[in-house]
């Protein structure tokens, strides 16, 4: 039974345990890093923005994972089926990146000789600014994006981990924001007019070994804003899942969604056609991959194996009132990540 939270409340109790697991359509839980009673090295905090259109995508991350922080930017070209990525790793951040306690009005930034990146929420719009003197082949990258028209509802979830009572996953996904801006890469300018922005905002205490699946998309269906957020593997989901449809600013809750990924032997064949199917028959989508943004890090005790696949979605979804929406060639992404961190 999924529990919906509808009123403001603390995220953790006095023992540092998740007080009331469930899902919400607004950020009702109040996060306080000082209330965490778990090992401080296990705290994970991140802000991740993804901006997409039919031809390009760009992703920005500022993450403070306590013993290791990182700031990264990925630029993807769907026509050339290629991507470039820049990452800067910062050891033992331990909260020093000062990521905000909510996704509301705030500003977070990081700057050194290699990269300058900032996220600002003025309350009316979100502003992303980035400058990388040497992004790819020593070419500088600088950009600015403005995100507006944040929808009324979003996906918010708070789940515990069975292995550790003081571990938790607190996350908000905001889909379907209008995004406008441009990228200057060397002498080349890439315009992102009429694009869509997604925020993945996460705070929590994670256990060491985790594997998760996450899919997201934002665009237009029948001239109205449309998006999906689907996934599993984020702790104990007995009280809630994070599967939602977004249409014209409102969220429509789904139960469980399965990622059907083809395999070659025992390994996933990520560039073959996927399926996403919900157990309540309200989502049935085919995912045709365009490119796989893969990254693998192995540093003794720290291992991260990531596959974020971008592609096109086709099929249907059903809203809470029974309305069936046909989805045609909607750009989206789906990832499978296995971390020991």
C-alpha positions, 0 to 999 in steps of 0.5 A, a space after each residue: 500500500 502506497 502512502 501519500 504524504 499531504 502535510 509538512 513534517 520533519 523527515 527524521 525523528 529524534 533517533 535519526 530514523 525516517 519518520 514517515 515513509 511514503 510519496 508526495 506531490 510536493 516537498 512536504 518533508 523537511 530535511 536537516 543534515 544536522 538531524 542525521 545520526 548515521 555515519 557522516 561518511 554515508 551522507 549523499 547529497 546532489 543536485 542534477 539538472 538535465 536539459 533536452 530537446 530533439 537534437 541535444 541534451 546537457 546535464 549538470 551535477 553538483 554532488 557532495 557524497 561526504 568522502 567524495 564530491 564531484 562536479 560534472 557536465 555532459 553534452 550529448 549530440 543525438 544526431 552524431 550519436 556522441 557525447 563528451 563529459 567533464 568531471 572534477 572530483 573533490 575529496 572529503 567534501 563532508 558537506 562543504 559544498 553547502 547544498 541547500 536543504 530544499 529545492 526551493 529558493 536557494 543558490 549553490 555554486 562551485 568554482 576552481 581553475 577547471 570549472 565554474 558551475 552555479 544553480 540558482 532558484 530565485 523563486 520564479 525561475 532557475 538559472 544555470 551558469 557554467 564555464 569550463 576553460 578546457 572542456 573537450 580538445 582544450 575548447 572552452 565551454 560556457 553556457 547559461 540556461 533559464 528554467 521557468 514554468 515549474 509545474 504545480 506538482 512533482 515526484 517526491 519520495 522518502 524511503 528507508 533501507 532495510 539493511 540500516 534503520 538510519 539510512 534513507 533516500 529522500 528525492 524530488 524529481 521536477 519534470 517539464 520545466 521550460 528551458 531556454 539558453 545556449 552553449 558556446 563550445 569553442 567557436 560553435 554555438 548550440 541554441 537550446 530554444 524550446 527545450 525542457 528541463 528536469 531536476 533530480 534533487 536528492 538527499 540521504 544516507 545510503 548503504 554501501 552497495 546499491 543498484 537502481 533503475 531510473 527513467 525520465 522524459 519531458 516534452 509536449 503531448 497534445 500541446 500540453 506539458 507531459 513527462 514521466 518519472 519511473 524507477 526502482 531500487 532506491 531503498 525499501 519501496 513497500 511504502 511507495 514507488 516513484 512512478 508518476 506521469 505528469 500532464 499539464 502541471 499535475 502528477 498522476 501516480 502509478 504503482 510499479 513499473 518494470 524495465 525490460 532490458 534485452 540481454 546478450 548472455 548475462 549482460 544487458 544489451 543497452 542499445 537494443 529496444 527496451 520496454 517499460 510496463 506498469 503492473 496496473 496497465 497504465 503505462 506501456 512504452 517502447 524505448 528505442 536507444 540513440 546513445 549510451 552515456 556510460 562511465 565506470 570508476 573503480 577506485 579500490 572500495 569505490 566502484 561506479 558502473 553507470 549506463 544512462 541511455 538516451 532514446 525515443 519513447 513510443 506507446 501509451 499512458 493512462 491518467 488518473 481519470 482514465 484518459 489514454 495518451 498516445 506517446 510518439 517519439 518523445 526524447 527520454 533517458 533511462 539508466 542502470 547504475 550499480 554503485 559500491 560507494 
